Amino acid sequence: MAYEELSKKIIANIGGRENVISVVHCATRLRFRLKNEKKANDAAVKSIDGVISLVKSGGQYQVVIGNHVADVYDTLIKIGGFSDGGEVANDDNESKQNLSLLDKFIDLISAIFSPILGPLCAAGMIKGFNALFLAVGWLKATSGTYIVLNAIGDSLFYFLPVILGITAAKKFNLDIIVGATIGAALCYPSIVALSSSKVNLFTVFKDTFFEAPIHITFLKIPVIMMNYTSSVIPIIIAVWFASKIQRIARKIIPDVVKTFLVPFTVLLITVPATLLIIGPLSTWLGNAISTICVSVYNFNPVIAGLVMGGFWQVFVMFGVHWSFVAVMLANIAAKGYDPIVVLSAAASFVQTGVVLAMIFQTKNEKTRSLAIPAFISGIFGVTEPAIYGLTLPRKKPFIISCIGAAIGGGLIGFFGTKNYMMGGLGIFSIPSTIGKDGINTSVLGYIFTIFISLIIGFVLQMLFGRKSVDKPLLEAAVTSESSSKVNISKSKQENSKSSVSYNQAEILKSPASGTIVPLKDVPDEVFSSGAMGQGVAIKPNLGQIVSPSNAKITMIFPTGHAIGLMTENGAEILIHIGIDTVELDGKGFETMVKKDQQVAAGDLLVKFDLATIEKASLSTITSIIITNSKNYHEVEVMKSGSIKNDEPLLSLT
């Protein structure tokens, strides 16, 4: 599907451009903030060809696209007319939502870090490879090549307050250049030099956790100097504070001088306030968070690894992993390393091993076509195509991957591996584990773990997950055929004893007699585009609709021209008689069943008069749509040409 068509369908089904506050993207997802999520059609979004899945978390409406999300994003903001950064409206009243504190925190962190995640990983990879080259003796610390590569890799981390000043300013609706300037002030050479100065005027908070030497004063107020390069929390709080000052300043300062007096006021208040109060307090807060996290890890690294590894993919699904990204950067800034997030690294390799096993296990070409690229992207640490496209819908492979990831996380904890920088994902994460000691036991243990994790995922899936890969179509079809002969009262009794089994393969009979019409040829874009789901259409020669399977009636449109069913095997079916026949207001239609009624295959559902429809110059083409098509590998039309209402029509694999 062209990105233009995909983008148009996404925008249309999330409530239109006017329902969008902002949109950003991460490695695999479009992350929308909507004014009203109820206006979005979740089922339609999930059914769009090109959309892997849908996740709603942290106040965000996350449309999972996959590896080409950046290209889709670029197209989407052009088609949607969104401004640079994906913003549509910055009105606080519009953007306020009834979110929990956790959701607000996740929304805040993801909005600030999402735009820089790619460059952050890229810089970390360069820095990591430079450390690797130094460790193996390919470069010397004094060589020009090492110095240049180190400058490329280290610059983003060194000037992280400047970068975060920009992204945080977007989030808090502060002038972006003002946000960058606040960050730059924290990284100014003279300020940085004072943090390590040996000239002390006096010491405050002596003999406490907060003890700090005073090197300078500002208006005779002691300044507790900290090194803010590579820091995270101080600049975020400073920009939030500056946004409040800017709002007040804009109300007070006359329009004729706002252009320069507003930023003048904001900078003159914010930077000293940050150096005097915000910076020291937030730095102590960051150090406390880092100390707590490391203390938990030190209590038992193996247990920490089991928990972190086992639940990491669940964290990613709900967007909670962003909080760990912030903790990781705080740890690196405070202690020079992070032992927490690295525990999750095995998850991507176990998931990739599971997918590799599925490639060998599946007999379905569509599954294989999804699994091969998912395996390749998984090697490089991007596993959402594998999670949402393959393992999560089948449940057992996903559970297997979580169990394997827990084992891998425990091994990483056992070897004491740490991240010394924010680096790449997958195999590119290896250089991030190399510290000042070079390639030591913890690095070799990490390499061993990610390799063995892939094997663990492969072996566990081969042993325990084979039956969950492909649903046996023949067995399901036989079950469907035999059950269609059962008395309807007996069917009701069975339904009362057992719950519905979803996503099972089955064969549906034709609900109408006539001539088959490919769905793409239906003169209604809602159906022909596939936005409602996959299926087929029939130009009927007999005015009646019968049930294609044992099912429950889930919906009857008041005019009788449309009816919805759910089969015993979980297929959700929409049968829409004619095109624009709603205009007949029920004339010529007679429904023979009621909502929630159980029906057997072949039971009469609707009678309609073909002549009445044709007399109104309307098309009689009837669409049969599987609205939960995403639950199946394939929805295949089994016949072409003419068909009778007792013949097989659709195969749901």
C-alpha positions in Angstrom: 0.0 0.0 0.0 1.3 3.5 -0.9 2.1 5.6 2.1 -0.4 8.3 0.9 -3.3 5.8 1.0 -2.2 4.4 4.4 -1.9 7.9 5.9 -5.3 9.0 4.6 -7.0 5.9 6.1 -5.3 6.4 9.4 -6.2 10.0 9.7 -9.8 9.3 8.6 -10.3 6.5 11.2 -8.8 8.3 14.2 -11.4 11.0 13.9 -9.9 13.2 11.3 -7.2 15.9 11.4 -9.3 18.0 13.7 -9.2 15.3 16.4 -5.4 15.3 16.5 -3.5 17.4 19.1 0.0 16.1 18.0 1.7 13.1 16.5 5.3 11.9 16.8 6.9 8.6 16.0 9.4 6.2 17.6 11.1 3.2 16.1 7.9 1.4 15.0 4.9 3.5 16.1 3.0 6.6 15.2 2.1 8.1 18.6 -1.0 10.3 18.4 -2.4 12.5 21.1 -6.1 12.8 20.4 -8.7 15.3 21.7 -11.2 12.5 22.0 -10.2 8.9 21.7 -13.9 7.8 21.5 -14.0 9.4 18.0 -11.4 7.0 16.7 -12.6 3.7 15.1 -10.2 1.2 16.8 -11.4 -1.8 14.7 -11.0 0.1 11.5 -7.5 1.3 12.4 -6.5 -2.3 13.2 -7.9 -3.5 9.9 -5.9 -1.1 7.7 -3.4 -2.9 5.5 -0.1 -1.6 6.7 -1.0 -1.3 10.4 0.4 -4.0 12.6 -1.5 -3.3 15.7 -3.0 -0.6 18.0 -1.9 0.3 21.5 -3.5 2.9 23.8 -1.2 3.8 26.7 0.1 6.8 28.5 -2.5 9.1 27.0 -1.3 8.2 23.5 -3.1 6.5 20.6 -0.2 4.4 19.3 -0.6 3.0 15.7 2.1 0.3 15.2 3.5 0.5 11.7 6.8 -1.3 11.8 10.3 -0.5 10.4 9.1 2.0 7.8 7.3 4.2 10.3 9.5 7.2 9.6 8.5 7.2 5.9 4.8 6.9 6.9 5.2 9.7 9.4 6.7 12.1 6.8 3.8 11.4 4.4 1.2 11.6 7.2 2.2 15.0 8.4 2.2 16.3 4.8 -1.3 14.9 4.1 -2.6 15.9 7.5 -1.2 19.4 7.2 0.5 19.0 10.6 3.2 21.5 11.5 6.8 20.5 12.0 6.9 18.1 14.9 3.4 16.9 14.2 1.6 19.5 16.2 -1.9 20.6 15.3 -3.0 22.5 18.4 -1.2 23.7 21.4 -4.2 24.8 23.4 -3.7 23.4 26.9 -7.5 23.2 27.4 -7.7 21.0 24.4 -4.8 18.8 25.4 -5.8 18.1 29.0 -7.1 14.6 29.4 -8.4 12.5 32.2 -5.1 10.7 32.7 -3.7 8.9 35.7 -0.4 10.2 37.1 1.4 7.3 35.6 -0.1 8.0 32.2 0.9 11.6 32.5 4.4 10.7 33.4 4.8 8.3 30.5 3.3 10.8 28.1 5.7 13.4 29.4 8.8 11.2 29.1 7.9 9.8 25.7 7.2 13.2 24.2 10.6 14.5 25.4 12.7 11.5 24.5 10.9 10.1 21.3 12.3 12.8 18.9 15.9 12.2 20.0 15.9 8.4 20.5 17.3 7.7 17.0 20.2 10.2 17.1 20.8 9.2 20.8 21.2 5.6 19.8 23.4 6.6 16.8 25.7 8.7 18.9 25.9 5.9 21.4 26.8 3.4 18.7 29.6 5.6 17.4 30.9 6.1 21.0 30.6 2.4 21.7 32.5 1.4 18.5 35.2 3.9 19.3 35.6 2.3 22.8 35.7 -1.1 21.0 38.4 0.1 18.6 40.4 1.4 21.6 40.0 -1.8 23.6 41.3 -4.1 20.8 44.2 -1.7 20.0 43.0 -0.5 16.6 43.1 3.1 17.8 45.0 5.1 20.5 43.4 7.7 22.7 45.7 10.3 21.4 45.1 9.6 17.7 43.1 12.2 15.6 40.7 9.5 14.4 39.8 8.6 18.0 39.4 12.2 19.0 37.1 13.0 16.0 35.0 9.9 16.5 34.7 10.5 20.2 33.6 14.1 19.5 30.8 12.8 17.2 29.7 10.1 19.7 30.0 12.1 22.9 28.7 15.5 21.8 25.0 14.7 22.0 25.5 13.3 25.5 27.7 16.2 26.6 25.2 18.8 25.3 22.1 16.7 26.3 20.6 19.6 28.3 20.6 21.7 25.1 18.8 18.9 23.1 16.4 18.2 25.9 15.8 21.9 26.3 14.4 21.9 22.7 12.2 18.8 23.0 11.0 19.8 26.5 10.2 23.3 25.2 7.9 21.7 22.6 6.2 19.7 25.2 5.7 22.6 27.7 4.9 25.1 24.9 8.0 27.2 25.7 9.8 29.2 22.9 12.1 26.5 21.5 15.2 28.7 21.3 14.7 29.8 24.9 14.6 26.2 25.9 17.9 25.5 24.0 19.5 28.6 25.6 18.7 27.4 29.1 20.3 24.1 28.3 23.3 25.9 26.8 23.7 28.0 29.9 24.0 24.8 32.0 26.7 23.5 29.7 28.6 26.8 29.4 32.4 26.2 29.9 32.8 28.6 32.8 29.8 27.0 34.6 31.2 23.5 34.0 34.7 24.5 35.1 33.3 25.9 38.4 31.7 22.5 39.3 35.2 21.1 39.7 37.0 24.2 41.0 39.3 23.8 44.0 38.7 27.4 45.1 36.1 27.1 47.9 34.5 30.0 49.6 32.8 27.9 52.2 30.8 24.7 52.6 27.0 24.3 53.1 25.1 21.4 54.6 28.3 20.1 56.1 28.4 16.5 57.3 25.1 15.7 55.5 24.1 13.9 52.3 23.7 17.4 50.7 27.1 18.7 51.7 28.5 20.9 48.9 31.4 23.4 48.5 30.5 27.0 47.4 32.7 28.4 44.7 30.8 31.5 43.7 27.8 33.6 44.8 25.1 35.3 42.7 23.8 38.6 44.2 25.5 37.3 47.4 23.5 34.1 47.3 25.6 30.9 47.5 25.5 28.9 44.3 25.8 25.1 44.7 27.6 24.3 41.5 26.9 20.9 39.8 28.1 19.5 36.5 25.0 19.6 34.3 26.5 18.1 31.2 24.8 14.9 30.2 22.1 15.6 32.9 18.4 14.9 32.3 16.2 16.0 35.3 17.5 19.6 35.8 16.8 20.8 32.3 13.3 19.2 32.2 12.3 20.9 35.4 13.9 24.1 34.4 12.0 24.3 31.1 8.8 23.5 32.8 9.5 26.4 35.2 10.4 28.7 32.3 7.1 27.8 30.5 5.2 29.1 33.6 7.3 32.3 33.7 6.7 32.8 29.9 2.9 32.5 30.3 2.9 35.1 33.0 5.3 37.4 31.1 3.1 37.3 28.0 0.1 38.4 29.9 1.9 41.3 31.6 4.3 42.7 29.0 2.9 45.0 26.3 2.6 43.5 22.8 4.9 46.2 21.3 8.0 44.8 23.2 7.0 41.2 23.8 9.3 39.9 21.1 12.5 40.6 23.1 11.2 41.4 26.7 9.4 38.0 27.2 12.5 35.9 26.5 14.6 38.4 28.4 12.4 38.0 31.4 12.2 34.2 31.1 16.0 33.7 30.8 16.9 36.3 33.5 14.6 34.5 36.0 15.0 30.9 34.9 18.8 30.4 34.6 19.7 31.9 38.0 16.7 30.0 39.6 18.0 26.8 38.0 21.6 27.3 39.2 20.5 28.3 42.7 17.6 26.0 43.4 16.3 23.8 40.6 19.6 22.4 39.5 20.9 21.3 42.9 17.6 19.9 44.1 17.0 17.9 40.8 20.5 16.7 40.8 20.1 15.3 44.3 16.8 13.8 43.2 18.5 12.1 40.3 21.3 10.8 42.5 18.8 9.4 44.9 16.9 7.6 42.1 20.1 6.2 40.8 21.2 5.1 44.2 17.8 3.3 44.9 17.9 1.6 41.5 21.5 0.4 41.9 20.7 -0.7 45.5 17.8 -2.9 44.2 20.1 -4.3 41.6 22.9 -5.0 44.1 20.5 -6.8 46.4 20.4 -9.7 43.8 21.4 -8.9 40.2 20.1 -12.3 39.0 16.6 -11.8 40.4 16.6 -8.2 39.0 17.4 -9.7 35.6 14.7 -12.3 35.8 12.1 -9.7 36.6 13.3 -7.0 34.1 13.9 -9.5 31.3 10.6 -11.3 31.8 8.4 -8.2 31.9 10.3 -6.0 29.5 8.2 -6.8 26.4 5.0 -6.1 28.4 6.6 -2.7 29.4 7.2 -1.9 25.8 3.7 -2.9 24.8 2.2 -0.3 27.2 4.9 2.3 26.8 6.1 2.0 30.4 9.7 1.4 29.1 10.1 5.2 28.6 10.4 5.6 32.4 13.4 3.2 32.3 15.0 5.2 29.5 15.0 8.3 31.8 16.4 6.3 34.7 19.1 4.9 32.5 20.3 8.4 31.4 20.1 9.6 35.0 22.2 6.6 36.1 24.8 7.2 33.4 25.0 10.9 34.3 25.3 10.2 38.1 27.5 7.1 38.2 28.9 6.7 34.7 26.9 3.4 34.0 23.5 1.9 34.1 23.0 -1.8 35.3 19.2 -1.8 34.9 18.1 -1.4 31.2 20.8 -3.8 30.0 18.9 -6.6 31.8 16.2 -6.3 29.2 18.5 -6.8 26.2 18.0 -10.6 26.0 14.3 -10.1 25.3 14.8 -9.0 21.6 17.1 -12.0 21.0 14.7 -14.6 22.5 11.8 -13.1 20.5 14.0 -13.3 17.4 14.8 -17.0 18.2 11.0 -17.7 18.6 10.4 -16.1 15.2 13.2 -18.1 13.6 11.6 -21.3 14.9 8.2 -20.2 13.5 9.8 -19.8 10.0 10.7 -23.5 10.1 7.3 -24.6 11.7 4.8 -22.7 9.5 3.3 -24.2 6.4 1.6 -20.9 5.6 3.3 -18.6 3.1 1.8 -15.5 4.6 3.2 -16.3 8.0 6.6 -17.0 6.6 6.5 -13.7 4.6 5.8 -11.9 7.9 8.3 -13.9 9.9 11.4 -13.5 7.7 11.6 -9.6 7.8 10.5 -9.7 11.5 13.5 -12.0 12.2 15.9 -9.7 10.4 14.7 -6.6 12.2 14.8 -8.5 15.5 18.5 -9.1 15.1 18.9 -5.3 15.2 16.7 -4.9 18.2 13.4 -3.9 16.7 10.9 -6.6 17.8 7.5 -4.9 17.6 6.7 -6.4 14.1 7.4 -9.8 15.6 5.4 -9.2 18.8 2.3 -7.7 17.1 2.4 -9.5 13.8 3.3 -13.0 15.0 3.8 -14.0 18.6 1.3 -11.9 20.6 -1.8 -13.0 18.4 -0.8 -16.6 19.0 -0.2 -16.0 22.8 1.9 -19.1 23.5 4.9 -17.9 21.4 4.8 -14.6 23.2 4.6 -16.3 26.7 7.6 -18.5 25.6 9.6 -15.3 24.6 8.9 -13.7 28.0 10.1 -16.9 29.8 13.2 -17.0 27.7 13.8 -13.3 28.2 13.7 -13.8 32.0 16.3 -16.5 31.7 18.5 -14.2 29.6 18.0 -11.3 32.0 19.1 -13.5 34.9 22.3 -14.4 33.0 23.1 -10.7 32.3 22.6 -10.0 35.9 24.9 -12.9 36.8 27.7 -11.6 34.6 27.3 -8.1 36.0 27.0 -6.4 32.6 26.4 -2.7 32.5 25.6 0.0 29.9 28.2 2.8 29.9 26.3 4.8 27.3 22.9 4.9 25.4 23.7 2.9 22.4 22.3 0.8 19.6 19.8 -2.0 19.8 20.2 -5.7 19.1 23.7 -6.7 18.1 24.7 -3.0 18.0 24.2 -2.9 21.8 27.4 -4.8 22.4 29.8 -1.8 22.2 27.6 0.0 24.8 28.7 -2.5 27.4 32.4 -1.7 27.1 33.7 0.5 29.9 37.1 1.9 30.8 38.3 -1.7 31.6 37.8 -2.7 27.9 36.5 -6.1 26.9 36.3 -7.9 30.3 34.2 -10.8 31.7 31.0 -8.8 31.8 31.2 -7.9 28.1 32.1 -11.5 27.1 29.2 -12.7 29.3 26.8 -10.3 27.6 27.9 -11.6 24.1 27.4 -15.2 25.3 24.0 -14.3 26.8 22.5 -12.7 23.7 23.7 -15.6 21.6 22.3 -18.2 24.0 19.1 -16.2 24.3 18.4 -16.6 20.6 19.0 -20.4 21.0 16.7 -20.5 24.0 13.9 -18.8 22.1 14.3 -21.1 19.1 14.4 -24.3 21.2 11.5 -23.4 23.5 9.3 -22.6 20.5 10.3 -25.8 18.6 9.5 -27.8 21.7 6.3 -26.2 23.0 5.0 -23.7 20.5 4.5 -25.7 17.3 0.8 -26.2 17.5 0.2 -22.5 18.0 1.8 -21.4 14.7 -0.8 -22.6 12.2 -4.3 -23.5 13.0 -5.2 -26.8 11.2 -7.6 -25.7 8.5 -8.7 -29.1 7.5 -9.6 -30.1 11.1 -11.5 -26.8 11.6 -13.3 -27.2 8.3 -14.5 -30.8 9.3 -15.7 -29.5 12.6 -17.6 -26.7 10.9 -19.2 -29.1 8.4 -20.2 -31.6 11.1 -21.5 -29.0 13.4 -23.7 -27.4 10.7 -25.8 -30.6 10.7 -26.5 -30.4 14.4 -29.9 -29.4 15.7 -30.0 -25.7 16.7 -31.3 -26.5 20.2 -28.3 -28.8 20.7 -26.0 -26.0 19.4 -27.5 -23.7 22.1 -26.8 -26.3 24.8 -23.2 -26.7 23.7 -22.7 -22.9 23.6 -24.0 -22.6 27.2 -21.4 -25.2 28.3 -18.3 -23.9 26.6 -16.9 -20.5 25.8 -16.3 -19.2 22.3 -12.9 -20.1 20.8 -11.5 -17.2 18.8 -9.2 -17.1 15.8 -9.9 -20.7 14.8 -9.8 -21.5 11.1 -13.1 -22.3 9.4 -14.9 -22.4 6.1 -18.0 -20.1 5.6 -20.8 -21.0 3.1 -22.3 -18.4 0.8 -25.1 -16.4 2.5 -26.6 -15.7 -1.0 -27.0 -17.2 -4.4 -25.8 -15.2 -7.4 -22.5 -14.1 -9.1 -19.3 -13.5 -7.1 -17.8 -10.0 -7.3 -14.3 -9.3 -6.1 -14.3 -7.0 -3.1 -12.1 -4.5 -4.9 -14.8 -4.1 -7.6 -17.6 -3.1 -5.2 -18.7 0.4 -6.0 -18.4 1.6 -2.4 -14.9 2.7 -1.2 -15.7 1.7 2.4 -15.8 -1.9 1.3 -13.6 -2.0 -1.8 -10.7 -0.3 0.1 -10.6 -3.1 2.7 -11.0 -0.6 5.5 -13.8 -2.6 7.1 -12.0 -5.9 6.6 -11.4 -8.6 3.9 -14.1 -10.5 2.2 -16.1 -10.8 -1.1 -19.3 -9.6 -2.7 -22.2 -11.3 -4.5 -24.6 -9.9 -7.0 -27.7 -11.9 -5.9 -30.3 -13.5 -8.1 -32.4 -14.5 -5.2 -33.8 -12.2 -2.6 -32.7 -13.9 0.6 -29.7 -14.1 2.9 -29.0 -17.2 5.0 -26.5 -17.8 7.7 -23.0 -18.9 6.5 -22.3 -20.8 9.7 -23.5 -21.6 13.2 -23.5 -18.2 14.7 -25.0 -15.6 17.0 -26.7 -12.4 15.6 -24.8 -9.5 16.9 -26.4 -6.6 15.0 -29.4 -6.0 12.8 -29.7 -2.5 11.2 -33.2 -1.1 11.7 -33.8 -0.9 7.9 -32.9 -4.5 7.5 -30.2 -3.9 4.8 -27.3 -5.0 7.0 -26.8 -7.8 9.6 -23.8 -8.8 11.8 -22.9 -12.3 13.1 -20.3 -13.9 15.2 -19.6 -17.6 14.4 -18.9 -20.2 17.0 -15.2 -20.1 16.0 -15.0 -16.3 16.5 -15.4 -14.9 12.9 -17.1 -11.5 12.9 -19.2 -11.2 9.8 -21.0 -8.1 8.3 -23.4 -8.8 5.4 -24.4 -5.6 3.7 -27.2 -6.0 1.1 -26.8 -3.6 -1.8 -25.1 -0.2 -2.1 -26.7 2.9 -0.4 -29.8 0.8 0.3 -30.2 2.6 3.6 -32.0 5.2 1.5 -34.9 2.8 1.1 -35.6 3.1 4.8 -36.5 -0.6 5.1 -38.8 -0.8 2.1 -38.4 -4.2 0.5 -36.5 -5.7 3.4 -37.8 -8.2 6.0 -35.7 -9.5 8.8 -36.4 -13.1 10.0 -34.2 -13.1 13.1 -33.5 -11.0 16.2 -30.4 -9.6 17.9 -28.6 -12.1 20.1 -30.5 -15.0 18.5 -28.5 -18.2 17.8 -28.8 -19.5 14.2 -27.5 -22.6 12.4 -25.8 -22.6 9.0 -28.5 -22.2 6.3 -31.1 -20.5 8.5 -32.9 -17.7 6.7 -31.8 -14.3 8.0 -33.3 -11.6 5.7 -35.7 -11.5 2.8 -35.4 -8.6 0.3 -37.1 -7.6 -3.0 -34.5 -7.3 -5.8 -37.0 -5.3 -7.9 -37.5 -2.7 -5.2 -33.8 -2.0 -5.0 -33.3 -1.9 -8.8 -36.3 0.3 -9.3 -34.6 2.9 -7.0 -31.6 2.7 -9.3 -29.5 1.2 -6.5 -26.9 -1.6 -6.8 -27.9 -5.0 -5.4 -24.2 -6.1 -4.9 -24.0 -7.6 -1.4 -20.8 -7.4 0.5 -19.7 -10.2 2.9 -17.0 -8.7 5.2 -14.9 -10.4 7.9 -14.5 -7.4 10.2 -11.9 -9.1 12.4 -9.7 -10.1 9.4 -6.6 -9.3 11.4 -7.2 -12.4 13.5 -6.5 -14.6 10.5 -3.5 -15.4 8.4 -5.6 -15.3 5.2 -9.2 -14.7 4.2 -9.4 -16.6 0.9 -12.3 -16.6 -1.6 -12.8 -20.2 -2.6 -14.8 -19.8 -5.8 -15.4 -17.5 -8.7 -18.4 -17.1 -11.1 -21.8 -18.2 -10.0 -22.5 -19.7 -6.5 -25.4 -21.1 -4.5 -26.1 -20.4 -0.9 -25.1 -23.9 0.3 -21.6 -23.8 -1.3 -18.3 -22.9 0.4 -17.4 -19.2 -0.1 -14.6 -18.1 2.2 -11.8 -19.9 3.9 -10.5 -18.3 7.1 -7.0 -19.6 7.8 
